[in-house]
């Protein structure tokens, strides 16, 4: 009697990669996609906001205060703030400005901003433990009474940073060196349609403005209510509490908020959340 032939064994099906929606400005796309894919995500990258240069009336006075040694502290709330500040300074004045920064107490909101300052030769930029306006206030408040503080940032910076530092006794000057624009083309609406198809696993939001424009694009194609259900059936990550609060205001439950408010930490936290 012949031996029965063994039944063929089927190959285990490969688990599909979770798809992560990255909606950061174009300048961040390559680095963000590389990080996410290195952690096992499939990505779809469509910018919901763009970064735009801006010159306000106080910019020249800001530069003069820094170069003249009148600024006790200079705060940069993003690497973009540094780039757009230097962009507006004429070539012949840029080195004196950077040299003056090296003699000033320069504060970075987080590690990426700190690294950008260090590349300029600012050796030891201060940095709060919590990368937010509230974190900056807590970090600086004990030392700024009677001091002059300059802040270079976007036109969408939180007002609490100025009022909080003023309550600590500082004289605060804000210079808006760039702004954020909302994008509403075919690419953005295409991302909403992809979301509606249920093919995106994780939505990563890095600013309140990104949230608002995401919903504006959904509303524009008549999917304002449906997109809420889609997000609540997916994994939603917010880079920090302010962004999470904005998502909550649209009826969205946020599953992931990193301990440190950076995109890198957010993606790592999403991976950990999925693994569990």
C-alpha positions, -999 to +999 in steps of 0.1 A: +000+000+000+015+033-011+021+061+014-004+090+011+010+120-005+015+149+019-009+178+015+007+208+000+015+235+026+004+270+017+028+299+022+017+322+050+002+353+037+023+384+043+008+410+065+001+442+046+020+473+058-001+499+076-005+530+053+005+563+069-008+596+056+019+623+058+006+658+052+036+680+061+049+708+038+069+696+008+103+705+023+097+678+049+084+651+026+115+632+017+128+629+053+094+621+067+087+593+041+122+578+046+117+576+084+082+561+082+092+535+056+122+525+076+098+517+104+077+495+082+049+518+070+037+523+035+033+560+030+011+585+011+025+620+012+003+649+003+010+684+017-020+701+033-001+733+041+028+752+025+054+775+041+055+810+027+081+838+033+068+868+052+083+902+061+066+921+088+072+958+098+093+948+128+119+927+111+146+954+107+142+964+143+145+928+154+178+925+135+191+958+150+183+947+185+201+914+181+232+929+164+232+958+188+231+934+218+198+947+231+181+913+230+188+893+262+171+862+247+162+852+211+136+824+206+132+804+175+102+781+174+112+761+143+141+755+120+120+773+094+121+804+115+159+804+113+159+798+076+134+826+068+152+850+092+185+845+074+169+846+040+157+882+046+190+895+059+213+909+031+245+889+025+268+916+039+248+917+072+242+880+077+276+872+094+273+900+119+238+888+128+250+852+133+280+864+153+256+884+175+234+853+180+265+835+193+268+861+220+231+860+230+210+835+250+194+817+221+165+793+228+152+765+205+118+750+210+130+715+202+159+693+190+155+700+152+156+737+158+185+733+182+205+713+156+198+741+130+212+767+154+242+745+162+250+743+124+252+781+125+278+779+152+255+787+182+271+762+205+247+758+234+211+768+225+187+764+254+158+741+250+128+733+273+119+697+283+085+701+268+086+713+232+057+738+232+049+774+241+039+764+276+072+745+279+091+776+268+074+797+294+081+773+322+117+770+311+124+808+309+101+823+335+125+822+365+152+842+346+135+867+324+121+895+346+133+928+332+148+911+302+142+918+265+131+887+245+128+885+207+107+857+191+111+848+154+083+825+143+053+820+119+023+842+118+003+813+134+023+812+166+004+808+199-003+841+216+002+824+250+039+825+245+040+863+244+015+868+272+031+842+294+066+857+291+052+892+297+036+879+329+070+867+339+082+903+337+099+903+302+096+928+274+086+906+244+089+914+207+075+891+181+087+890+145+067+869+120+092+856+095+070+832+076+034+822+073+015+790+064-008+787+034-036+762+029-035+739-002-067+729-019-058+714-053-066+681-069-038+664-049-053+674-016-088+663-026-073+631-039-060+623-004-095+629+010-109+604-016-083+579-007-092+583+029-128+577+021-119+545+004-107+532+038-072+525+025-053+547+050-045+532+084-029+562+102-034+599+098-005+620+112-013+656+120+015+680+129-004+713+133-038+727+140-038+745+106-032+711+089-062+697+106-084+727+096-073+724+059-078+687+059-114+692+069-119+721+046-109+699+017-132+672+029-161+697+031-153+710-004-161+676-019-191+671+002-175+646+027-173+668+058-194+644+080-182+612+064-146+620+070-152+622+107-164+586+107-134+575+086-109+591+110-126+576+140-124+542+124-086+548+117-056+556+139-052+594+144-019+608+157-014+644+168+021+659+173+010+676+206-019+687+228-029+719+208-032+698+176-051+671+195-075+697+209-082+709+174-089+674+162-112+669+192-131+700+182-141+682+150-153+652+169-121+631+163-107+608+189-069+610+190-051+577+199-015+588+197+003+619+211+041+615+216+058+625+249+081+648+229+064+669+203+084+659+172+073+641+140+100+614+147+086+607+181+051+606+168+059+580+142+077+559+167+048+561+191+024+551+163+045+520+156+044+511+193+007+516+194+001+494+164+025+467+178+005+466+210 
